[in-house]
Amino acid sequence: MHDLAVIGAGWAGYSAAIKAKKLGLKVCLIENSFLGGTCLNHGCIPTKTLIQSAKVYSLIKKGPDFGIDSSEPKFDFAKVQQRKATVIDTLRRGMQQGLDGIDFITGRASFISREEIECNGRNIQAKAFIVASGSQPLEIPQFKFDGRKIISSNEALELQDIPKSILIIGGGVIGCEFASLFHNSGSLVTVAELMPQLLPGMDFEIARKLETIFKKKKIVVKAGCDAAALDLSEFDFILVCAGRIPATTGLNLEAIGVKLEKGRILTDEFLRTSIPSIFAAGDCTGKMMLAHYASYQGEIAALNAADPAAMQKADNTVIPACVFSDPEIACVGLNDEVAKGAGRKISVRKFDFLSSGMARVIGETEGFIKVTCEADSGRILGASIIGPRATELISVLGLAISNNLTADQVSKTVFAHPSLAESFGEIF
């Protein structure tokens, strides 16, 4: 019998298994596809690898602005895809090395009882379980995936040629990343978002700025638009980016008493399901579908499964969210709209990258940093960034919020010059 069986080897499940092994548990890790889950195989890593290639291509075409002759560059998407595959394979092999001492099984798991699962005809018993089965693209009735013209993000990542034209349905994080990717690669891109703004739920000013930048680049943005009303014959591909849903079908969870709500596994603050010995972590809980949050949840679930008498709460809410569009976007904590809605007295401070020496050096001056502070104390409550290296810069403010730092305390930090990070010294 195992001390712990983990279902799903994405960021949540893998992190849980590694943590449990370090704690001395006998661990079984089960994955029905590839090690690394969505993030490594169909999400974070492949999208960012393709985005980086498209970014380099875009920069090469700007060569004359930097005094470089860059005539006739060619974007070879097949070779770009080969590089993506190499990156994924290298990282997957690195993860595989970390599984030494863990019983790793490839197959589809299903609960037989609260103490036992079945996988590939093998019955596996464990004292505790962590379900980390991840998520899958949401299919909408009007645009069912056919794998040919109407595709999900999974199929988009496997295209071998750049589409001449593509309609992206959904202007959220995934949609905006693909919009930048395909535009920088040479496609004619249209983004249709049902809500009044791109990136629904994010800071309004940031979303509006991205829309403005997209339109400058000739990306067609149709906010407040029902894509069903568009002439779909105008596009080579229809990429549906309507979000993701928990992947819990086939686990037989409800039959053994685990409570679900619209497919997501319900957990308490300790990540326990309605069955005390069964925990859940990552996208299948339907909370923040972010790889770094899944990893955090996985480690907490493993700690709690290992020592039920000293359980820890999964209560870290300072979780950065990043959009690898062009330009990048990142946010953490409360934005001004949310803070005002909660009745907080705030002050908002902004810094435009037009005033940054390093932004001028690298030729990326579009965007700004926006920080929300508590009016009386100056304590930093949240921040949103659109602009160069936003996804790296946000960690500075995440650290500040986690440690309850004030704007004055951050302003006393000596930042290197020239750098983008020195903007924090200017904003405060």
Secondary structure, DSSP 8 states (H G I E B T S, - for coil): -EEEEEE--SHHHHHHHHHHHHTT--EEEEESS-TTHHHHHHSHHHHHHHHHHHHHHHHHHTGGGGT----S----HHHHHHHHHHHHHHHHHHHHHTTTTSEEEES-EEEEETTEEEETTEEEEEEEEEE---EEE--BTTB---SSSEE-HHHHTT-SS--SEEEEE--SHHHHHHHHHHHHHT-EEEEEESSSSSSTTS-HHHHHHHHHHHHHTT-EEEET--GGGS-GGG-SEEEE---EEE--TTS-TGGGT--EETTEE---TTSB-SSTTEEE-GGGG-S---HHHHHHHHHHHHHHHH-GGG----------EEE-SSSEEEEEE--HHHHHHTT--EEEEEEEGGG-HHHHHHT----EEEEEEETTT-BEEEEEEEETTHHHHHHHHHHHHHTT-BHHHHHTS---SS-STTHHHHH-
